[in-house]
Amino acid sequence: MMFPLQTLLLQAPKELILLYTAFITSRAGDGILPALRITCGDSQTQPLIFALSVGLFGFLLAFNPFKSSVQKINSDSGITKMNSPGLTTNQREQEILREIRLAGGSCRIGFLARRLGVSDETVRRNIKSLQTKDQVRKVHGGVILAENITLTEPPFQTRLDENTAAKHRIGAKLAELISDGDSLFLDIGSTTAIAANSLKNHRNLYIVTNSLHVASTLATRNNNRVFFAAGELRTRDGGAFGADAIAFIKRFTLQYAILSTAALSADHGFMLHDIQESDLSKEAAQSGQTRIVLADSQKFGRRAPVILSNQSAIDMLITDKPPPSNIAEFLVQNKISVTLSDSPANRL
């Protein structure tokens, strides 16, 4: 059977590309003749195309013009485990860890793929490898550093000794914003306790607190009035919690609610380790006209088990360093202003 030249010119390039792609992705090219017959049809019914394909296939194999393109397609589609030029699997994993840290300890798969210039599937494979090494944890739509997940809170004294200089600067900034005679709630956090020390020279303060440390620091001095929440004191931090403490706090309306946090992430915002603390913080926030969270930069990107409710009610975060971009975006979306401890003071 004879075929017009036009038919050969139209069919041969397509057949050759399909044939060549099938060959270089096969194992050492075994099964090439079956591939030729499948691609071009029965050699007895299409002899001219078959012969032409065999001849030109040798030329293509020698000069290999399509190899890089096919390998790139296979890499992006997940057919092979090829990496971007110059990056081994271990190097890419290190790049992923670096990007997660720069993002504040957590980010989404798509973000990592865009930053590294690879497909989402490539990132997922590397994340799976990192997860087996306990370096990251996969969450819905994203990934977090395993080192940033804390299910239990360190003892109160240990927290007082962590990042102390930054906490003192944060406390000093709060003291600049508070005037003599102001009314405020102060919670049980270590940064809040240090902030209480910065308020020792203020006069006529009206203080409501569930923290024994705060109460003992500000009571019986400078004509302050201090009201301590009812309930049993916890031995680990000297804090009062429970239904009686919440009912007590509900009786007040104050100018400021000064709260602490155990962690701050872009996905979940402010988090705590204890559900009793979360319940009390919710009521304390409602008692204050202006709600302020004190948190040093070590809290950025960390995770804790309990999410603080009604986070959009928070008005301000006082911290020692600018938050990472993804956390800053969360704060903007919730209309929470950021005040740095080293910035000029403006009274509220």
Secondary structure, 3 states (H helix, E strand, C coil): CCCCHHHHHHHHHHHHHHHHHHHHCCCCCCCHHHHHHHHHCCCCCCHHHHHHHHHHHHHHHHHCCCHHHHHHHHHHHCCCCCCCCCCCHHHHHHHHHHHHHHCCCEEEHHHHHHHHCCCHHHHHHHHHHHHHCCCEEEECCEEEEHHHECCCCCCHHHHHCCCHHHHHHHHHHHHHHCCCCCEEEECCCHHHHHHHHHCCCCCCCEEEECEHHHHHHHCCCCCCEEEECCCCECCCCCEECCHHHHHHHCCCCEEEEEEECCEEECCCEEEECCHHHHHHHHHHHHHEEEEEEECCHHHECCECCEECCCHHHCCEEEECCCCCHHHHHHHHHCCCEEEECCCCCCCC
